[in-house]
Amino acid sequence: MSSYFKGLMAHILDTTIPSGMKIHVCHACGNEKCSNPNHLYFGSPKENAQDSIKHGTMVNAWQAKVDKYGYEKALSMMREHQKRVCGKGTFYINDGTKIKRLKIGEEIPNGWSKGRIKKK
């Protein structure tokens, strides 16, 4: 949240914000578009999440993507992401000096362990 917005909200809500504190503007009414100062209060990120859950306005990342792009497009995007991030069904193994990939389902040879070698 920008310092300008924090200052503006502190002025509107007639309160001060402790410096260095991460704050969110929470909605006591549960309507995230509401700007009535009587319905707004400052809270921590955790309090804001709890407030969203209580009011039933919490949306997980998958649901947000489905709402924005539709189910088929969101599913396609998720599959593309998995291909890029997960390495197309492979994983790394190492023996302490060398790294190689195995396909998911292959057995890990003796002396090898899952994961990459950590650089020091």
C-alpha positions as CSV (number, residue, x, y, z in Angstrom):
1,M,0.0,0.0,0.0
2,S,1.5,3.4,-1.0
3,S,2.4,5.9,1.7
4,Y,-0.1,8.4,0.1
5,F,-2.9,5.9,0.4
6,K,-2.0,5.0,4.0
7,G,-2.0,8.6,4.9
8,L,-5.3,9.2,3.2
9,M,-7.0,6.2,4.8
10,A,-5.5,7.2,8.3
11,H,-7.0,10.7,7.8
12,I,-10.4,9.3,6.7
13,L,-10.6,6.7,9.5
14,D,-9.2,9.3,12.0
15,T,-6.4,7.1,13.3
16,T,-2.7,6.6,13.0
17,I,-0.8,3.7,11.5
18,P,2.2,2.4,13.4
19,S,5.3,2.8,11.1
20,G,6.7,-0.4,9.6
21,M,3.4,-2.3,10.1
22,K,1.9,-4.1,7.1
23,I,-1.7,-3.1,7.1
24,H,-4.8,-3.9,5.1
25,V,-8.0,-2.0,4.9
26,C,-10.7,-4.4,6.1
27,H,-14.4,-4.1,5.4
28,A,-16.6,-4.7,8.4
29,C,-19.6,-4.9,6.1
30,G,-18.0,-7.6,3.9
31,N,-18.4,-5.6,0.7
32,E,-15.0,-5.1,-0.8
33,K,-16.2,-2.2,-2.9
34,C,-17.6,-0.3,0.0
35,S,-15.8,3.0,0.8
36,N,-18.0,4.1,3.8
37,P,-15.5,5.1,6.5
38,N,-17.8,3.7,9.2
39,H,-17.4,0.2,7.6
40,L,-13.6,0.3,7.2
41,Y,-10.9,-0.5,9.7
42,F,-7.2,-1.3,9.6
43,G,-6.0,-4.8,10.2
44,S,-3.1,-7.2,9.6
45,P,-3.0,-9.4,6.5
46,K,-4.1,-12.3,8.7
47,E,-7.1,-10.3,10.0
48,N,-8.0,-9.3,6.5
49,A,-8.0,-12.9,5.3
50,Q,-10.0,-14.1,8.4
51,D,-12.5,-11.2,7.7
52,S,-12.8,-12.4,4.0
53,I,-13.4,-16.0,5.1
54,K,-16.0,-14.8,7.6
55,H,-17.9,-12.8,5.0
56,G,-17.6,-15.5,2.3
57,T,-15.7,-13.2,0.0
58,M,-12.3,-15.1,0.0
59,V,-11.5,-16.3,-3.5
60,N,-8.7,-18.8,-4.1
61,A,-6.3,-18.4,-7.0
62,W,-7.8,-21.2,-9.1
63,Q,-11.4,-19.7,-8.7
64,A,-10.1,-16.2,-9.5
65,K,-8.5,-17.6,-12.8
66,V,-11.7,-19.5,-13.7
67,D,-13.8,-16.3,-13.0
68,K,-11.5,-14.2,-15.2
69,Y,-10.8,-16.5,-18.1
70,G,-13.4,-19.3,-18.0
71,Y,-12.8,-23.0,-17.0
72,E,-11.3,-24.2,-20.3
73,K,-8.8,-21.4,-20.6
74,A,-7.8,-21.6,-16.9
75,L,-7.3,-25.3,-17.3
76,S,-5.1,-24.8,-20.3
77,M,-3.1,-22.1,-18.5
78,M,-2.6,-24.4,-15.5
79,R,-1.4,-27.3,-17.8
80,E,1.1,-25.0,-19.6
81,H,2.4,-23.8,-16.2
82,Q,2.9,-27.4,-15.1
83,K,4.8,-28.2,-18.2
84,R,7.2,-25.3,-17.7
85,V,7.6,-25.7,-13.9
86,C,7.5,-29.4,-13.5
87,G,9.8,-30.4,-16.3
88,K,7.3,-32.5,-18.3
89,G,7.1,-35.4,-15.9
90,T,10.7,-35.6,-14.8
91,F,12.6,-34.9,-11.7
92,Y,16.3,-34.4,-10.8
93,I,18.5,-36.8,-8.9
94,N,22.1,-36.4,-7.8
95,D,25.0,-38.5,-6.4
96,G,26.8,-35.6,-4.8
97,T,28.8,-34.7,-7.9
98,K,26.6,-35.2,-10.9
99,I,22.9,-34.3,-11.6
100,K,20.6,-36.1,-14.0
101,R,16.9,-36.3,-14.7
102,L,14.6,-39.3,-14.3
103,K,11.1,-39.8,-15.5
104,I,8.4,-40.0,-12.9
105,G,8.0,-43.6,-12.0
106,E,11.6,-44.7,-12.6
107,E,13.5,-46.1,-9.7
108,I,16.3,-44.0,-8.1
109,P,19.6,-45.9,-8.3
110,N,21.6,-46.7,-5.2
111,G,23.8,-43.9,-4.0
112,W,21.6,-41.3,-5.7
113,S,19.0,-39.0,-4.0
114,K,16.2,-36.8,-5.2
115,G,17.0,-33.2,-5.8
116,R,19.7,-31.0,-7.3
117,I,23.1,-30.5,-5.8
118,K,23.2,-27.4,-3.6
119,K,25.9,-24.9,-4.6
120,K,27.9,-23.6,-1.6
